[in-house]
Amino acid sequence: MKKMKVFLCSVLLLFALVFASVSAEASTNMMPVQLDGKVLSAEEFQRLDRHDIVVMAYVGERLYAFTTETEFAQFRNRVESETKRDVSIEVPHVGFYTHAKYKGESMGTIAHDPDLRRTFGGKFHDRISSLKVQCGVSLRIYEHINYKGASLYFNSCSNNSNLSYVPKAGGGTWNDVISSYKVYR
């Protein structure tokens, strides 16, 4: 009986160590966030009460968070005026992928979608893990249908190969949580 208790304690300890190392690795892989102009590490951002964040924006390889729509609008106007680029000859669109690194099933779009449950039989609802935004369009993704919940803005010409490293304002990450989106030209 004593050997069984020692064995079970060893298994539980091993499980706890593995879980702790996986959790630590996931949080260290997350990118830093600039909140209202102040750069925060991923760990600092995770510890915040993020319910005050109105919108988050992914621009290039940086993540920005804003506590008011006005700050976001000023930021968006500044970024778009600074990054004017020639529009691609192709019809500019957004590509969604069900796995990281642009793998798995894919879907291209040039329009808004208030409810991914109705698109392609719902196979992209809460299943998007990476995305590409071509030059000439920008994108705002939403946590819930009908453009509700946390949102994240991607400027023109930006990509994200793994949304599990992008923190979401309400907690967690953007991996497998997109339920609606808007594409802007």
N, C-alpha and C positions, 0 to 999 in steps of 0.2 A: 504494500500500500504506500509506503514511504517513497519507494522508487517511482511509483506512478505519479505522486504529487510533484516530485522533483522534475520528472519528465514534462508534466503539464506546465509547470512554472517556466521551464526552459523554452517550451514551444511558445508560450504567451510572451515571454521576454523577446524572443527572436522576432515574433510577429510585430511587436511594438517597435522594435528597432528598425525593421524594414519599413513599416508604415511611416515612421518619423523621417527616415532618410528620403523616401519618395515624396512626402509632403514638402520637406525642405528643398529638394531638388526642383519641384514644380514652382515654388515661390521664387527661387533664385533665377529661374529661367524667364520670369515675367519681366517685361520692359519697364523702365522708369516712366513716370507720368509727370507732366507739367500741369499743376493745378493752379489756375488763376495767376500764372507767371512764376510760381515757385516749383522747382524741380524736386520731386519726391522719388525715393527709391521704391521698388516694388513692395518691399516689406513695409515701408512707411505708409504707402497707399493702402495696403491691405488692412492696416490697423485703423484707418480713418473711418468715421461714420460717413458713408458715401451717399446718404440719402439727400444731401443738399446739392449734389451734382445734377445739373439740368441736362447737360449734353457732354459727350466725349467725342473727340475728333482724332482720327488717325491720319497724319499727314507725313508723307515720305516714310521714314522709319521711326517717327516720334509719335507719342500719344499725349494728347492735351485734354484737360478736363475744365469745365466751366460751371460756375454756380448761377449764372444768369444767361438768358437768351441774348441779351444785349452784348455781353462780352463775347459770346460765340459769334454773333453776326459781325462784329467789328473784326474779330480774328479771321473769319472766313473771307470777308472783303479784302483784308490786307494780304492774305495768302494768295487768293486768286489773282489780285493785281500784280503781285510779285512773281508769280509762276506762270505767266502767259506763255503758252507753247503752241506750236503749230498743231492743228487738229489733224489726226490721222485720216488718211484717205478712206479707210474702212468706216462703216457706221460705228460710231463709238458706243460701247456697251460695257456691261458689267458681267463678269463670269463668276458663278458660284460653284463650289466643289464640295462633295460630301466627305472628303478626307483631306488631311494636311498635305502640303506641298503640291496642291493642284491635282490631286489624284481622286479616284472614285468617280461617281456619276457627276456630270456637269450640266449646267444650265446657263445660257446666255440671255440677257434681257436688256431692253432699252427703255422700259416703262416702270411705273410704280406697281406695287402689289400689296394691297392691304391685308391679305390673308394667304400665306403660303400653304395653308391646309387645302386650298382649292386648286393649286397649281400643280400640274403633273401628278395628279392623284395624291398630293400631299407628301411626296417622297423627299422634298427639300425642307419641309417644316421642321424646325429644331434639329436639323441634320447638317448644316453648313459648317465646314471646318476651315476652309480657306477661300479667298476671293481675289479677283483682279478687277481693277477699275481702269479702263483705258483712258488715254488722253482725250479730252473733249467732254467728259461727263464727270460728275461726282456722285457720291452715294451716301445715304443715311440709312443705317439698319436699325431695327427696333426689336426689342425683346418680346413684345406681345403683338397680337393682331391689331389691325386698325391704327397702326402707328402709335401705340401706347407703350408705356414702360420705359426702361432705360434705352438710350439711343447712342449711336456712335457714327460720326461723320468721317468719310474718306474723301480726300480731295482728288482731283483729276490726276491721272497717271500714278496711282498708288496701288500696291499689292500687299497682301498679307498671306503668307504661306502656312501659318498655323495660328488660328484664333484662340487656341487654348493658352497662349501666352499673353493675350490681351485682356486686362482686367475690365470687368463690367462695373458700372457705377453702383449698382445695388448689391454687389458682392459676386464672387465667382468670376468666370471668364466668359468670353463671347463664343466659345466652342459649343456648337449644337444648341443654340438658343434663339436664333433669328427666326422671327415669325412674320415680319413684314418689312418692307423697305421702300425708299423713294430714290429714283434716279433723276438727277438734275442735269440739264444741258446748258 
